[in-house]
Each structure stands twice: as structure tokens, then as C-alpha cells.
């Protein structure tokens, strides 16, 4: 896109949004649903699909080009990352390379206050990377908790079907959003219908995270990182709803925050990334440090 400026044309900068692909460790392949890119482009951003590499120098080159991130849906997170055991046959094959890239991204975005949105598994990864835990399987572990502050019904509520049988483009259950949250202010409503395609969910919240939306059965449906400008996670998939149900507002806000950050990207500069293997049996993530490049 070009914008006339006197006798010269300038190329308008689109905020670059880094996206992590899904990983198939058996086939040694990555995949990426186009709907994520479509939602970012529609909101005015430029999606950049990131490779999965254990070489931090790759990201020393790529991260300075990126103005924000989206963590997408996909496989279950390895329970060892949040101090649990793989005691359920319902757990997907975990994807260590993807998990460590997402941890690197979250560490980088947290350090430099870059905008980030987590979708479904991406929301769970925000919570886990910041010290929270998950229900490994909702059917086995989550009994449902009737929240009297968000439900008028005084009777027992049945547990929701959090993996919906209907097409994912159809909303199937309501969520209640805290009106004073960033998400509540963006959407401008306290109740909204969403889709649902997950068998895990947030259990213990990270101490750095606030729950800002709930399903009728009490499951956390959205989170915000408390001390960051824009680090939001939603349990549903808003990329199926762009153009309706107000969901485009979330992507619009991500791109707007990324554009504002790009205006100050020179302050961030280039960084050197140091990664060291975890030490001790309790260590769940590698040690990552960022230093200014000289």
C-alpha cells in the first residue's frame, strides 16, 4: 500500500505479527490454519510465521522485526511444564520445540512489553509460562463451579460441552466478561456467545494473571497479564468470527497496540538471547536472558 506524500510515495508500515505454527513431531512438519493470517491481515497487520529452532540467533534476527505476537491453538502442553504428570491417555503428544519457542516469545514480550494474544492453547500457555497450572482433562478433573456473581440461575448448572459438536464457526455457549477489564472494554458487552474446542483449561491462575471472563460452569475463559499493556488470552477461537459477534475488535486492538509499539521500536533495539538448559528436576523451562547488543 502506498501513500502519497508530496512528490514522493512512502510505503506504509504494517505491524508485523509473529505467529507460532502447530507442530507434528512424528512427521517432522509444521502446519498453520490460514484463518489466523486472514484475521491479522483484515485488522491491518502483516503475519509472519515463525520457524521452530533451538538456535537463539535465529530469533535475535527475527524478533526485532516483530511488533506483536499471536499464540495459536494446537496440541496439549506437556504437564511436566506445570509440575504435573502425564497420567491421562487423553493427553496429546507434546511438542517440546514449539513449547520452548512460545516460552521464549512470552519471555521476550513480557520483558519488552510487546502486545501478545493467546488463543485457546495460547491462553493456556500464557498461564503455564507465568507459573499457573491446567486441568489436564476437563471431563476427569473439572467438576464445574457455579459462580453466583455471574449466574442468575440458582440451581445447579450442568458442565458445558467444551468441545462442541457443531461447526467451529457457530457459537455454542455464553461467557461473562468483567466489564472493567481490557477485554470487556474492547468488546463493549458483558455477555457474548463463543465457540469451544478444548478439553483442557486453566486450573490455578498465575499470580501475574487476572481471570476476566468465565463460562457458566465457572471455567476461566479469558485472562489478562496484570502489569502489561496488552497481553490477553481467550479460550475460544475469535478468528472464526471476524466480521461478526464483535470479535474483530480483539484483532483490531492487537494491531493498534503493535502499531504504537512499532513507533517506539528503536527504544527496544537489538538483543542478544542467551538460553541455558534447565537445572534440577524441578526446573520446567530453560533459563533465558536478554542483553543489549553492542
GULOFI-630699 format. One record per residue: x, y, z of N, C-alpha, C, O, CB in turn; residue in one letter. Coordinates in steps of 0.2 Angstrom, whole numbers, padded with zeros to 4 digits, always signed. Atoms other than C-alpha are relative to their C-alpha. Glycine has a CB too. Layout:
XYZXYZXYZXYZXYZA...
This chain:
+0004-0006+0000+0000+0000+0000+0004+0006+0000+0009+0007+0004-0005+0000+0006X-0004-0006+0001+0007+0017-0005-0004+0006+0002-0010+0006+0001+0003+0001-0007X+0003-0006-0002+0003+0034+0002+0003+0006-0003+0009+0007-0002-0001+0000+0008X-0004-0006+0003+0006+0050-0007+0002+0005+0005-0002+0006+0010-0005+0003-0005X-0003-0005-0005+0017+0062+0002+0004+0005-0004+0010+0004-0005+0004-0003+0005X-0003-0005+0004+0021+0077-0009+0002-0003-0006-0002-0006-0010+0006+0003+0004X-0003+0003+0007+0032+0072-0024+0002-0007+0001+0004-0010-0004+0005+0004-0002X-0003+0007-0002+0037+0055-0015-0006-0004+0003-0010-0002+0006+0006+0001+0004X+0005+0005-0003+0027+0040-0011+0004-0004+0005+0010-0006+0005-0002-0005-0005X-0003+0004-0005+0031+0031+0005-0005-0006+0001-0011-0006+0001+0000+0005+0007X+0003+0007-0001+0027+0013+0009-0003+0000+0008+0001+0001+0012+0004-0006-0001X+0003+0000-0006+0015+0012+0024+0002-0006+0004+0002-0012+0001-0008+0001+0000X-0002+0006-0004+0022+0000+0038-0006-0003+0003-0010+0000+0006+0005+0002+0005X+0005+0004-0004+0010-0014+0043+0003-0003+0006+0009-0006+0005-0003-0005-0005X-0003+0003-0005+0013-0020+0060+0001-0007-0001-0003-0011-0003-0004+0001+0007X-0002+0007+0002+0022-0037+0059-0002-0004+0007+0000-0003+0012+0007-0001-0001X+0003+0005-0006+0013-0051+0070+0003-0007-0001+0002-0010-0006-0007+0000+0000X-0003+0007+0000+0024-0066+0074-0005-0005+0002-0009-0005+0007+0006+0000+0004X+0004+0005-0002+0014-0082+0074+0003-0007+0000+0008-0008-0004-0006-0001-0006X-0003+0006-0001+0019-0099+0080-0005-0006-0003-0011-0006-0002+0001-0002+0008X+0004+0005+0004+0013-0114+0069-0001-0006+0005+0002-0007+0010+0004-0003-0006X+0000+0007-0003+0007-0131+0075+0005-0005-0002+0008-0004-0007-0007-0003-0001X-0005+0005+0001+0019-0145+0076-0002-0007+0000-0006-0009+0004+0006+0001+0005X+0001+0007+0000+0018-0163+0071+0007-0003+0000+0011-0004-0004-0003-0002-0007X-0006+0002-0001+0033-0171+0079+0002-0007-0004+0007-0008-0006+0002-0001+0007X+0000+0006+0003+0030-0188+0071+0002+0001-0008+0007-0002-0010-0006-0004+0000X-0001-0002+0007+0030-0181+0053+0006+0005-0001+0008+0006-0007-0006+0002-0004X-0005-0005+0000+0043-0168+0057-0003+0006-0005+0001+0008-0009+0007-0002-0002X+0003-0005+0004+0031-0155+0050-0004+0005+0004-0005+0004+0010-0006-0003-0005X+0004-0005-0004+0023-0139+0055-0006+0002-0005-0006+0001-0011+0004+0007+0001X+0006-0001+0003+0005-0133+0050-0002+0007+0002-0001+0009+0008-0005-0005+0000X+0002-0007-0002-0004-0116+0050-0007+0001-0003-0007+0002-0009+0005+0005-0001X+0007-0002+0003-0023-0113+0048+0000+0007-0003+0002+0012+0001-0005-0001+0005X-0001-0007+0003-0024-0098+0036-0005+0005+0003-0004+0011+0003-0002+0000-0007X+0005-0004-0003-0039-0091+0046+0004+0005+0005+0002+0011+0006-0005-0003+0004X-0004-0005-0005-0026-0083+0059+0003+0005-0004+0002+0011-0003+0006-0004+0004X-0003-0005+0004-0017-0074+0045-0005+0004-0003-0004+0010-0003+0004-0003-0006X+0005-0004+0003-0033-0069+0037-0003+0006+0005-0004+0011+0003-0006-0004-0002X+0003-0005-0005-0039-0061+0054+0005+0006+0001+0003+0011+0002-0001-0004+0006X-0005-0005-0001-0022-0052+0056+0000+0005-0006+0000+0011-0005+0007-0003+0001X+0000-0005+0006-0022-0045+0038-0006+0004+0000-0006+0010-0002+0000-0004-0006X+0006-0004+0000-0040-0040+0039+0000+0006+0005-0003+0011+0004-0006-0004+0002X+0000-0005-0005-0036-0030+0055+0006+0005-0001+0006+0010+0002+0002-0003+0007X-0005-0005+0002-0021-0021+0046+0007-0002+0002+0011+0002+0002-0002+0006+0003X-0007+0002-0002-0006-0032+0051+0003-0004-0005-0001-0006-0010-0001-0003+0007X-0004+0004+0005+0007-0042+0042+0002-0006+0004+0006-0006+0008+0006+0003-0003X-0002+0006-0004+0008-0060+0049+0007-0003-0003+0008-0003-0009-0006-0006-0001X-0007+0003+0001+0025-0068+0050+0000-0007+0003+0000-0007+0009+0006+0004+0002X-0001+0006-0003+0026-0087+0053+0007-0002+0002+0011-0001-0002-0003-0006-0006X-0007+0001-0003+0040-0092+0064+0002-0007-0001-0002-0011+0000+0000+0003+0007X-0002+0007+0000+0051-0107+0062+0001-0002+0007+0002+0001+0012+0007+0000-0004X-0001+0003-0006+0054-0119+0076+0008-0002+0000+0010-0007-0003-0004-0006+0002X-0008+0002+0000+0073-0119+0080+0002+0001+0007+0000+0005+0011+0003+0005-0004X-0004+0000-0006+0084-0122+0095+0005+0005+0000+0009+0006+0005+0002-0006+0002X-0006-0005+0001+0096-0109+0089-0003+0007+0002-0006+0010-0002+0003+0000-0007X+0002-0007-0002+0093-0092+0098+0002+0005-0005-0002+0010-0005+0002+0002+0007X-0002-0006+0005+0102-0082+0085-0005+0001-0006-0005+0006-0008+0007-0002-0003X+0005-0001+0005+0088-0086+0073-0005+0006+0002-0007+0010-0001-0004-0006-0001X+0005-0005-0003+0076-0076+0085+0003+0007+0001+0000+0012+0001-0003-0003+0006X-0003-0007-0001+0089-0062+0088+0000+0004-0007-0001+0010-0007+0008-0001+0001X+0001-0003+0007+0087-0059+0069-0007+0002-0001-0009+0007-0003+0003-0004-0005X+0007-0001+0002+0068-0061+0068-0004+0005+0005-0008+0009+0003-0003-0007+0000X+0004-0004-0004+0062-0053+0084+0000+0007+0000-0005+0011+0000+0002-0002+0007X+0000-0008+0001+0067-0035+0081-0004+0002-0006-0006+0008-0007+0007+0002-0001X+0005-0002+0006+0056-0036+0065-0007+0000+0002-0011+0002-0002+0002-0005-0006X+0007+0002-0002+0041-0041+0075-0003+0005+0005+0001+0007+0010+0000-0007+0003X+0004-0005-0004+0028-0029+0083-0004-0003+0005-0007+0001+0010-0003+0005-0004X+0005+0003-0005+0017-0041+0092+0000-0008-0002+0003-0010-0007-0007+0003-0001X+0000+0007+0001+0013-0060+0093-0007-0003+0001-0011+0000+0005+0005-0003+0005X+0006+0004-0001-0001-0072+0092+0002-0008+0001+0006-0011-0002-0005+0000-0006X-0001+0007-0002+0000-0089+0101-0006-0004-0002-0012-0002+0001+0002-0001+0007X+0006+0003+0003-0012-0101+0092-0002-0006+0004+0001-0008+0009+0001-0002-0007X+0003+0007-0003-0022-0117+0096+0005-0005-0002+0009-0005-0006-0007-0001-0002X-0004+0006+0002-0015-0134+0095+0001-0005+0005-0004-0006+0009+0007+0002-0002X-0001+0006-0005-0008-0149+0105+0000+0002+0007+0001+0008+0009+0006-0004-0002X+0000-0002-0008-0009-0150+0124+0007+0001+0002+0012-0001-0001-0002-0007+0003X-0006-0002-0003+0005-0143+0134+0002-0006+0004-0002-0009+0008+0000+0007+0004X-0003+0006-0004+0017-0156+0142-0002+0002+0007+0000+0007+0010+0007-0001-0001X+0002-0002-0007+0010-0157+0160+0006+0001+0004+0006+0004+0010-0004-0006+0003X-0006-0001-0004+0028-0158+0166+0002+0008+0001+0005+0010+0005+0006-0003-0003X-0002-0007+0000+0029-0139+0162-0003+0003+0006-0001+0009+0007-0002+0003-0007X+0003-0004-0006+0017-0135+0176+0000-0005+0006-0004-0005+0010-0007+0002-0002X-0001+0004-0006+0023-0149+0188-0005-0005+0001-0005-0008+0007+0000+0005+0006X+0005+0006+0000+0010-0162+0184+0003-0006-0004+0009-0006-0006-0007+0002-0003X-0002+0006+0004+0012-0180+0177-0005-0001-0005-0011+0001-0005+0000-0006+0005X+0004+0002+0006+0006-0187+0161-0004-0007+0002-0002-0012+0000+0004-0002-0006X+0004+0006-0003-0007-0199+0170-0006-0001-0004-0011-0005-0002-0001+0001+0007X+0006+0000+0004-0020-0197+0156+0001-0002-0007+0005+0001-0010-0005+0006+0001X-0001+0002+0007-0021-0206+0140-0003+0005-0005-0003+0004-0011-0003-0007-0002X+0003-0005+0004-0031-0191+0134+0005+0006-0002+0003+0010-0006-0006+0003+0003X-0005-0005+0002-0015-0180+0133+0003-0001-0007+0005-0007-0008+0005+0000+0005X-0003+0000+0006-0009-0176+0116+0007-0001+0000+0010+0000+0005-0002+0006-0005X-0008+0000+0001+0009-0180+0110+0002+0008+0001+0000+0012-0002+0002-0003-0006X-0002-0006-0001+0018-0165+0117+0005+0003-0005+0008-0002-0008+0003+0001+0007X-0004-0003+0005+0028-0153+0106+0005+0004+0003+0004+0010+0004-0004+0004-0005X-0005-0003-0004+0044-0148+0115+0003+0006-0003+0004+0012+0000+0005-0004+0003X-0003-0005+0004+0051-0137+0101-0005+0006+0000-0003+0012+0001+0002-0002-0007X+0005-0005+0000+0035-0127+0100-0001+0003+0007-0001+0009+0007-0007-0003-0003X+0001-0003-0007+0033-0125+0119+0006+0004+0002+0005+0010+0005+0000-0006+0005X-0006-0004-0002+0051-0118+0121+0000+0006-0004+0002+0011-0002+0006-0004-0001X+0001-0006+0004+0048-0106+0106-0005+0005+0004-0004+0011+0004-0002-0001-0007X+0005-0004-0003+0032-0100+0115+0002+0003+0006+0001+0009+0008-0006-0004+0001X-0003-0003-0006+0041-0098+0131+0005+0005-0001+0005+0010+0002+0003-0006+0004X-0005-0005+0002+0055-0088+0123-0004+0006-0002-0002+0012-0001+0004-0002-0006X+0004-0006+0003+0041-0077+0114-0003+0004+0006-0003+0010+0007-0005-0002-0004X+0003-0003-0006+0032-0074+0131+0005+0003+0004+0004+0009+0007-0004-0006+0004X-0005-0004-0004+0048-0070+0140+0002+0006-0004+0003+0011+0000+0007-0005+0000X-0002-0006+0004+0053-0058+0126-0006+0005+0000-0004+0011+0002+0002-0002-0007X+0005-0005+0000+0036-0050+0125-0001+0003+0007-0003+0009+0008-0007-0003-0002X+0001-0002-0007+0035-0049+0144+0005+0005+0002+0004+0010+0005+0000-0006+0005X-0005-0004-0001+0052-0041+0145+0000+0007-0003+0001+0012+0000+0007-0003-0002X+0000-0006+0004+0049-0028+0132-0007+0003-0001-0008+0008-0005+0003-0001-0007X+0007-0002+0000+0030-0026+0134-0003+0001-0007-0006+0006-0009-0001+0007+0004X+0003+0000+0006+0026-0031+0117-0007-0003+0000-0009-0007+0004+0004-0004-0005X+0007+0003+0000+0007-0035+0113+0000-0007-0002+0004-0009-0007-0004+0004-0005X+0000+0007+0001+0003-0053+0113-0007-0002+0001-0010+0000+0006+0005-0004+0004X+0006+0003-0001-0013-0063+0111+0000-0007+0000+0003-0010-0005-0006+0003-0005X+0001+0007+0000-0016-0081+0116-0007-0002-0002-0011+0000+0001+0003-0003+0006X+0006+0003+0002-0029-0091+0108-0001-0007+0002+0003-0011+0000-0002+0001-0008X+0001+0007-0002-0036-0107+0116+0006-0003+0003+0008-0001+0009-0002-0005-0006X-0006+0003-0003-0020-0117+0119+0005+0006+0002+0009+0006+0006+0004-0005-0005X-0004-0006-0002-0011-0100+0118-0001+0003+0006+0003+0006+0010+0000+0005-0006X+0002-0003-0007-0021-0093+0133+0003-0005+0005+0006-0002+0010-0007+0000+0000X-0003+0005-0005-0016-0109+0142+0008+0001+0001+0010+0000+0007-0002-0007-0001X-0007-0001-0001+0002-0106+0138+0002+0006+0004+0007+0006+0007+0003+0000-0007X-0001-0006-0004+0002-0089+0145+0000-0001+0007+0004+0000+0011-0005+0006-0002X+0000+0001-0007-0004-0095+0161+0005-0005+0003+0008-0004+0008-0007-0004+0001X-0005+0005-0002+0008-0110+0162+0007+0003+0000+0011+0002+0005+0000-0006-0005X-0006-0003+0000+0023-0100+0157+0001+0005+0006+0007+0006+0008+0001+0004-0007X+0000-0005-0006+0019-0087+0171-0001-0004+0006-0002+0000+0011-0004+0005-0001X+0000+0004-0007+0018-0101+0184-0007-0003+0002-0007-0006+0007+0002+0005+0005X+0006+0003-0002+0000-0107+0183-0001-0007-0002+0004-0010-0005-0006+0004-0004X+0001+0007+0002-0007-0124+0180-0007-0001-0004-0011+0004-0005-0001-0005+0007X+0006+0002+0005-0021-0133+0169-0003-0006+0003+0000-0010+0007+0003-0001-0007X+0003+0007+0000-0034-0146+0171+0002-0004-0006+0001-0002-0011-0008+0001+0000X-0002+0004+0005-0027-0160+0161-0005-0003-0005-0004-0004-0010+0005-0005+0002X+0006+0002+0004-0044-0166+0156-0006+0003+0004-0007+0001+0009+0000-0007-0002X+0006-0003-0004-0060-0156+0160-0005-0005+0002-0008-0005+0008-0003+0005-0005X+0005+0006-0002-0071-0172+0160+0002-0004+0006-0002-0006+0010-0001-0004-0006X-0002+0004-0006-0060-0180+0173+0001+0004+0006+0000+0002+0011+0007-0004-0002X-0003-0004-0005-0054-0166+0183-0004+0006+0002-0004+0009+0008+0007+0002-0001X+0004-0006-0001-0066-0151+0182-0007-0001+0002-0011-0003-0003+0000+0005-0006X+0007+0002-0002-0082-0153+0192-0005+0006-0002-0011+0005-0002+0000-0001+0007X+0004-0005+0001-0089-0136+0187-0002+0004+0007-0003+0001+0012-0007-0002-0003X+0002-0004-0006-0092-0122+0199-0005+0006-0001-0003+0010-0006+0007+0004+0003X+0005-0005+0002-0107-0111+0199+0002+0007+0003+0002+0007+0009-0007-0002+0003X-0002-0007-0003-0102-0093+0201-0006+0004+0001-0009+0006-0004+0005+0003-0005X+0006-0004-0001-0116-0083+0209+0001+0007-0002-0004+0010-0003-0001+0000+0008X-0001-0007+0002-0108-0067+0204-0001+0001-0008-0002+0007-0010+0007+0003+0002X+0001-0001+0007-0111-0071+0185-0006-0004-0002-0007-0004-0008+0006-0002-0004X+0006+0004+0002-0126-0083+0185-0006+0002+0005-0005+0003+0011+0002-0007+0001X+0007-0001-0004-0144-0078+0190-0003-0007+0002-0007-0007+0007-0004+0004-0004X+0003+0006-0002-0149-0096+0190+0002-0003+0006+0008-0004+0008+0002-0005-0006X-0002+0003-0006-0149-0103+0207+0000-0007+0001+0002-0010+0006-0006+0003+0005X+0000+0007+0000-0150-0121+0203+0007-0002-0003+0011+0002-0005-0005-0003-0005X-0006+0002+0002-0136-0132+0198+0001+0000-0008-0004+0000-0011+0001-0008+0002X-0001-0001+0007-0128-0129+0181+0004-0007-0003+0009-0009+0000+0004+0006-0002X-0003+0005+0003-0123-0144+0170+0007+0002-0003+0008+0008-0005-0004-0004-0005X-0006-0001+0004-0105-0145+0164-0001+0001-0007-0005-0003-0010+0005-0005+0002X+0000-0002+0007-0103-0137+0147+0003-0006-0004+0008-0009-0002+0002+0007-0002X-0004+0004+0004-0098-0147+0132+0005+0005-0003+0004+0008-0008-0005-0003-0006X-0005-0004+0002-0082-0138+0130+0004-0002-0007+0007+0002-0010+0006+0001+0005X-0002+0001+0007-0078-0147+0114-0006-0001-0004-0009-0006-0004+0005-0007+0000X+0007+0000+0003-0093-0143+0103+0000-0005-0006+0005-0005-0010-0001+0007-0002X+0001+0004+0006-0100-0155+0090-0002+0004-0006-0001+0002-0011-0006-0005+0002X+0002-0004+0005-0106-0141+0080+0006+0003-0004+0011+0003-0001-0005+0006+0002X-0006-0003+0004-0095-0132+0066+0003+0006+0005-0001+0009+0008-0003+0003-0007X-0004-0004-0004-0082-0121+0074-0002+0008-0001-0001+0012+0003+0007-0001+0000X+0003-0006+0002-0090-0106+0065-0006+0002+0004-0009+0008+0003+0000+0001-0007X+0006-0001-0003-0105-0107+0076+0001+0001+0008+0004-0004+0011-0005-0006-0001X-0001-0001-0007-0105-0100+0094-0005-0005+0004-0011-0006+0001-0002+0007+0002X+0004+0005-0004-0112-0113+0107-0001+0001+0007-0006-0002+0010+0003-0007-0001X+0002-0001-0007-0111-0106+0124+0002+0007+0002+0007+0010-0002+0004-0005+0005X-0002-0007-0002-0110-0089+0133+0006+0000+0004+0008-0005+0008-0006+0003+0003X-0005-0002-0005-0096-0081+0143-0002+0006+0003-0005+0011-0001+0007+0000-0003X+0001-0007-0003-0097-0067+0155+0006+0003+0001+0011+0000+0004-0004-0001+0007X-0006-0004+0000-0084-0054+0154+0000+0006+0005-0005+0009+0006+0002+0003-0007X+0000-0006-0005-0079-0042+0168+0001+0006-0003+0005+0007-0007+0007-0001+0005X+0001-0006+0004-0084-0025+0162+0006+0005+0000+0007+0008-0004-0006+0003+0002X-0005-0004-0001-0069-0016+0169+0007-0003-0003+0012+0001-0002+0001+0002+0007X-0006+0002+0003-0056-0027+0160+0001+0003-0006-0003+0006-0009-0001-0008+0000X-0001-0002+0007-0047-0023+0144-0004-0003-0005-0007+0000-0009+0008-0002-0001X+0005+0003+0005-0057-0036+0135-0007+0002+0001-0010+0003-0005+0000-0008+0002X+0007-0003+0000-0073-0030+0142-0001+0007-0003-0006+0008-0006-0002+0000+0008X+0000-0006+0003-0069-0013+0137+0000+0000-0008-0003+0004-0011+0005+0005+0002X-0001+0001+0008-0064-0019+0119-0007-0002-0003-0009+0001-0008+0005-0005-0001X+0006+0003+0003-0080-0029+0116-0006+0004+0002-0011+0004-0002-0001-0007+0003X+0005-0004-0002-0091-0017+0125-0007-0004+0002-0012-0001+0002-0002+0004-0006X+0006+0004-0002-0103-0031+0131+0003-0004+0006+0009-0005+0007-0003-0004-0005X-0002+0004-0005-0103-0041+0147-0002-0007-0001+0001-0012+0002-0004+0002+0006X+0001+0007+0002-0110-0057+0139+0001-0001-0007-0002+0004-0011-0007-0002+0002X-0001+0001+0008-0105-0064+0122+0000-0008-0001+0002-0012+0003+0006+0003-0002X+0000+0007+0001-0108-0081+0114+0007-0002-0004+0009+0002-0008-0006-0002-0005X-0006+0002+0003-0092-0090+0109+0000-0008-0002-0005-0011-0001+0006+0000+0005X-0001+0007+0002-0086-0107+0101+0004-0003+0005+0007+0000+0009+0003+0000-0007X-0004+0004-0005-0077-0120+0111+0002-0006-0003-0001-0011-0005-0005-0001+0006X-0003+0006+0002-0065-0133+0106+0006-0002+0004+0012-0002+0001+0002+0000-0008X-0006+0002-0004-0054-0139+0120-0002-0005+0006-0008-0004+0008+0003+0007+0004X+0002+0004-0005-0053-0152+0133+0004+0001+0007+0003-0002+0012+0001-0008-0002X-0004-0003-0006-0041-0143+0145-0002+0007+0002-0006+0010-0002+0008-0001-0001X+0001-0007-0002-0042-0127+0154+0004+0002+0006+0007-0002+0009-0008+0001+0002X-0004-0003-0005-0035-0115+0167-0002-0003+0007-0008-0003+0008+0000+0008+0000X+0001+0003-0007-0034-0123+0185+0002+0006+0004-0002+0010+0007+0003-0007+0001X-0002-0005-0005-0023-0112+0196+0003+0006-0004+0007+0005-0009+0006-0003+0004X-0003-0006+0004-0020-0095+0189+0007+0002+0003+0008+0002+0008-0005+0006+0002X-0006-0003-0001-0003-0087+0188-0001+0006+0005-0006+0009+0004+0004+0002-0006X+0000-0006-0005+0000-0074+0202+0000+0007-0004-0001+0012-0002+0005+0000+0005X+0000-0006+0004+0003-0062+0187-0005+0001-0005-0005+0005-0009+0007+0000-0003X+0005+0000+0005-0013-0065+0178-0007+0001+0004-0008-0001+0010+0000-0007-0003X+0007-0001-0002-0031-0060+0181-0005-0004-0005-0004-0003-0011-0002+0008+0000X+0005+0003+0004-0046-0070+0175-0005+0005-0001-0007+0009+0004-0003-0006+0004X+0005-0006+0002-0058-0058+0166-0006-0003-0004-0010+0001-0005+0004+0005-0005X+0006+0003+0003-0071-0070+0158-0001-0007+0003+0004-0011+0004+0000+0000-0007X+0002+0007-0003-0080-0086+0164-0005-0003-0004-0010+0001-0007-0002+0000+0007X+0006+0004+0003-0091-0099+0156-0005-0001+0006-0003+0000+0012+0002-0007-0003X+0005+0001-0005-0107-0103+0165+0002-0005+0006-0001-0005+0011-0007-0002-0003X-0002+0005-0005-0099-0118+0174+0006+0002+0004+0008-0002+0008+0001-0006-0004X-0005-0003-0004-0086-0107+0181+0007-0001-0003+0012+0002+0000+0000-0003+0006X-0007+0000+0003-0071-0111+0169+0002+0006-0002-0002+0010-0005+0000-0006-0006X-0003-0006+0002-0060-0097+0166+0001+0000-0008+0003-0005-0011+0008+0001+0002X+0000-0001+0007-0062-0091+0148+0004+0005-0003+0005+0006-0009-0007+0001-0002X-0004-0005+0003-0051-0076+0146+0005+0002+0006+0002+0002+0012-0004+0006-0003X-0004-0003-0005-0036-0069+0156+0004+0006-0003+0004+0007-0009+0006-0006+0002X-0004-0006+0001-0025-0053+0156+0006+0000+0004+0005-0001+0010-0004+0006+0000X-0006-0001-0004-0007-0051+0162+0000+0007+0003-0001+0012-0001+0006-0002-0004X+0002-0005-0004-0009-0039+0175+0004+0007-0001+0002+0012-0002+0001-0001+0007X-0004-0006+0000+0006-0027+0173+0003+0001-0007+0008+0005-0008+0006-0001+0004X-0002-0001+0006+0007-0027+0154-0005+0004-0004-0011+0003-0003+0002-0007-0004X+0004-0005+0004+0000-0015+0141-0006-0004-0004-0012-0003-0004+0003+0004-0005X+0004+0004+0004-0008-0029+0130+0002-0007+0000+0006-0009-0005-0002+0003-0007X-0002+0007+0000-0006-0047+0135-0006-0004+0002-0007-0005+0008+0006-0002+0004X+0007+0003-0001-0023-0056+0133+0000-0007-0003+0003-0008-0008-0005+0005-0003X+0001+0007+0002-0028-0074+0132-0008-0001+0000-0011+0001+0004+0003-0005+0004X+0007+0003+0000-0045-0081+0126+0000-0007-0001+0003-0010-0005-0004+0004-0005X+0001+0007+0001-0051-0099+0127-0003-0002-0006-0002-0007-0009-0003-0003+0006X+0004+0002+0006-0062-0098+0112+0005+0002-0006+0010+0004-0005-0006+0004+0000X-0004-0002+0006-0056-0095+0094-0004+0006-0004-0008+0005-0008+0000-0007-0005X+0003-0006+0004-0061-0077+0088+0002+0000-0007-0002+0004-0011+0003+0006+0004X-0001+0000+0007-0053-0080+0071-0005-0003-0004-0005-0001-0010+0007-0003-0001X+0005+0002+0004-0068-0089+0066-0006+0005-0001-0010+0004-0005-0003-0007+0003X+0006-0005-0001-0079-0074+0070+0002+0007-0002-0002+0011-0001-0002+0000+0007X-0002-0007+0002-0070-0059+0062-0006+0002-0005-0008-0001-0009+0007+0000-0003X+0005-0003+0004-0083-0048+0055-0007-0001+0003-0012+0002+0000+0000-0003-0007X+0007+0000-0004-0097-0053+0067+0002-0002+0007+0007-0003+0009-0004-0006-0003X-0001+0002-0007-0100-0056+0085+0005+0005+0004+0007+0003+0009+0002-0007+0001X-0005-0004-0003-0088-0041+0089+0007-0002+0000+0011+0001+0003-0003+0002+0007X-0007+0003-0001-0073-0052+0088+0005+0003-0003+0011+0003-0001-0001-0008-0002X-0005-0003+0003-0064-0042+0076+0003+0005+0004+0009+0007+0003-0002+0003-0007X-0003-0005-0005-0061-0029+0090+0006-0003+0003+0010+0001+0004-0006+0002+0005X-0006+0003-0003-0049-0041+0098+0006+0001-0005+0012+0003-0002-0001-0007+0002X-0005+0000+0005-0038-0042+0082+0002+0007-0001+0008+0009-0002-0001-0004-0006X-0001-0007+0001-0040-0023+0079+0004+0003+0006+0009+0007+0004-0007+0004-0001X-0004-0003-0006-0034-0019+0097+0007-0003+0000+0012+0001+0001-0003-0002+0006X-0007+0003+0000-0019-0031+0095+0004+0004-0006+0010+0006-0004+0000-0007-0002X-0004-0004+0006-0014-0022+0078+0001+0007+0002+0007+0010+0001-0004-0001-0006X-0001-0007-0003-0017-0005+0086+0006+0001+0005+0010+0005+0005-0006+0003+0003X-0005+0000-0005-0006-0009+0101+0007-0002-0004+0012+0001-0002-0001-0005+0005X-0007+0002+0003+0008-0017+0089+0002+0006-0004+0008+0008-0004-0001-0005-0005X-0002-0006+0004+0007-0001+0078+0003+0005+0005+0008+0009+0003-0006+0003-0004X-0003-0005-0004+0010+0010+0093+0007-0002+0003+0012+0002+0004-0005+0001+0006X-0006+0002-0002+0024-0001+0099+0006+0001-0006+0011+0002-0004+0000-0007+0002X-0004-0001+0005+0032+0000+0082+0003+0007-0001+0009+0008-0002-0003-0002-0007X-0002-0007+0000+0033+0019+0083+0006+0001+0005+0010+0006+0005-0005+0004+0002X-0005-0001-0005+0045+0016+0098+0005-0006+0000+0008-0007+0005-0003+0000+0007X-0004+0007+0000+0054+0000+0092+0008+0002+0000+0011-0002+0002-0001-0003-0007X-0007-0002+0000+0071+0010+0091+0002+0000+0007+0008-0001+0009+0001+0007-0003X-0002+0000-0007+0070+0011+0110+0001-0008+0002+0005-0009+0007-0006+0003+0004X-0001+0007-0002+0069-0008+0111+0007-0003-0003+0011-0006+0000-0005-0005-0003X-0007+0002+0003+0084-0011+0099+0001-0007-0001-0004-0011-0001+0005+0003+0004X-0002+0007+0001+0093-0027+0095+0002-0003+0007+0005+0000+0011+0005-0001-0005X-0001+0003-0006+0095-0040+0109+0004-0006-0002+0003-0010-0007-0006-0001+0004X-0003+0007+0000+0107-0055+0112-0004-0004+0005-0006-0003+0010+0007+0001+0002X+0004+0005-0004+0097-0070+0118+0005-0006+0002+0008-0009-0002-0006-0003-0004X-0004+0005-0003+0106-0082+0130-0005-0006+0003-0010-0004+0007+0005+0002+0005X+0005+0005-0002+0097-0099+0133+0005-0006+0003+0009-0008+0000-0004-0003-0006X-0003+0005-0003+0103-0112+0145-0005-0005+0002-0010-0004+0004+0004+0003+0006X+0005+0005-0001+0096-0129+0149-0002+0000+0008+0002+0003+0012+0004-0007-0001X+0002+0000-0007+0086-0131+0165+0004-0004+0005+0007-0009+0002-0008-0002+0000X-0004+0003-0005+0095-0136+0181-0005-0003+0005-0009+0001+0008+0005+0005+0002X+0004+0003-0005+0087-0148+0193-0006-0003-0002-0009-0001-0007-0001+0005+0006X+0006+0003+0003+0072-0159+0192-0006+0004+0001-0011+0003-0003-0001-0007+0005X+0006-0005+0000+0060-0145+0197+0000+0005-0005-0005+0008-0006+0000+0003+0007X-0001-0005+0005+0066-0134+0183-0005-0002-0006-0004-0008-0009+0007+0002-0002X+0005+0002+0005+0052-0134+0170+0001+0004-0007-0001+0002-0012-0007+0002+0002X-0002-0004+0006+0059-0121+0157+0007+0002+0000+0010+0002+0005-0004+0006+0000X-0007-0002+0000+0076-0116+0151+0001+0007+0003-0004+0011+0003+0002+0000-0007X-0001-0007-0002+0084-0100+0158+0002+0004-0006+0006+0002-0011+0006+0000+0005X-0001-0004+0005+0083-0086+0146+0001+0007+0002-0002+0010+0007-0007+0000-0005X-0001-0007-0002+0091-0069+0147+0001+0004-0007+0003+0001-0012+0007+0000+0004X+0000-0005+0006+0091-0054+0135+0005+0005+0002+0005+0008+0008-0007+0003-0001X-0005-0005-0001+0106-0042+0134+0000+0005-0006-0001+0002-0012+0007-0003+0001X-0001-0005+0006+0108-0026+0123+0006-0003-0004+0011-0004-0002+0001+0007+0003X-0005+0001+0004+0118-0029+0108+0005+0006-0001+0003+0011-0001-0002-0002-0007X-0005-0005+0000+0134-0019+0107+0003+0001-0007+0007+0005-0009+0006-0001+0005X
